[in-house]
């Protein structure tokens, strides 16, 4: 039994005996680990390794939440990748509106550029809205958008996609051509398998996908991730 399986079993036991409080999610939403127990989750906004450099409002735990319809399709992606000894790693899923509001406040403070060199070295902070890297509304808040990559099933190392997650710049555009052939191949693998299971991409972010025919196309939620 591997570590992730053991951790999941212990979590289920804890819930059963009441040591972990079960949260009531809005109808149509689920905790992803109740359906895909072996999914690698690293919520970047629950921590400081992100463009803001701090934990973002609404992220109280490293537990992924999505609409049930999204998880069902994501599980199919994971199962097909596992046949190639690959897995998914998810960096973000459902995002509360209060988190988006946090991004907006941060973006307006032009003096706060602590992580500029890592995440947006070639984009002036005042232009992050103009160039559509930050918006006042996010598809993530509708619960059917995911940010993810592919990792090696043996080492857990992410495949080289030519730019890091959340890098604001042309290098992250899906069709950016000035990268190595293996990086193009890795991007194409991700794009192809996500499209196969009814996810559409965002051209400026190779990691960003939204479920087609999402269940809440006009509703932006604001419950916390806890």
Buried (B, 14 or more C-beta within 10 A) or exposed (E): EEEEEEEBEEBBEEEEEEEEEEEEBEEBBBBBBEBBBBBBBBBBBBBEBBBBBBBBBBBEEEBBBBBBBBBBBBBBBBEEBEEEEBBBBBBBBBBBBBBBBBBEEBBEEEEBBEBBEBBBEEBEBEBBBEEEBBEEEBBBBBBBBBBBBBBEBEEEEBBBBBBBBBBBBBBBBBEBEEBEEEBBEBBEBBBEBBEEBBBEBBEBBBBBBBBEEBBBEEEBBBBBBE
